[in-house]
Amino acid sequence: MAAIKQLLAKGLSNPTEIAAQAREQFGLDVQPGYVSTVKTYLKTKAKPAKKTAQPDNLDAAVAFCEGVGGVDAAKTLLEKIERIRKL
């Protein structure tokens, strides 16, 4: 995987090219399918993690719930917003 990462960092993107370069430069017998799998893994791993609840977010959530009349009212409002968003 490290060799593929190095070759990707050099600007190579074609799995067949990368496999050939891995063989030539590092002596590795890498198949293009494996290169594709590694590329997909690296892209997936590079995605930013979902935001976790931070104190500021919690304060905003509490203020929202209080502003609309409580947690049950907030749930109802959010469900309506979600239905509208899906239209």
N, C-alpha and C positions, 0 to 999 in steps of 0.2 A: 504494500500500500504506500509506503514512503517513497518508493521509486516513482510510482504513478503520480503522487502529489508533486514531486519535483518536476516531472515532465509537464504536468498541467501548469505549474507555476512558470515554466518556460514558454507557455503560450500554445502548446500542443493541445488539440481538442479531439481529434479523430481517434477513436479507440484502436483502429488497425495501426495507425502511425505510432501511437503510444506503445502498443504491444511490441512493434518492431524496434523502437528506440530502447525499450526496457531490455530487450534481448541483446541489442548491440552494446548499450552503455553499461548495463548492470549484469549481463549474463543470465537474466531471468527468463524463464519460459512462461510468458503471460499470454493468455488468450484475449482477444478483443472483447469477448463477452464479460470476462472478469473485469476488464478496464471499465466497461459500461456500468457494471455493478458498483465498483468503487466510486465512480463519478456520481452516481445516484446517491450513494451513501453519504458522500461528502457534501452534496447539495442539501440533503435532508438534515444532516448534522449542523450545517451552517445556518439554518433557519433560526431566527431569534425565538427564544422561549416565550411562552405566553406570560403576560404580566401577572405577577402574583399580587394579592391584596396588600397594598401599602397603607400606612396610617392615613395619608392624605386621601386615598381612595375610599377608605372606610368612613372617614369624616364626611366626605361628599355623599356616600351612600346613606348614611344616617340622616344627613340634612335633607336628601331627596325623599326618604321615607317619611320624615316628619312633615315635609312640605306638602305631600299628597294625602296625608291623613293616616299614615301607618304602613306597616309592612304588607298587610293584605291589600290595601289600596295600591301600593307600589307594584305588587305582583300583577294585579289586574291591569294596571296601566301598561306595564311592560309586555304583558301578553297581547294587548291590543296593538301596541307599537310593532311587535314581532309579526302579527298578522298583516298589518299594513305594509311592512317591509317586504313581505313575501309576494305582494301583489305585483 
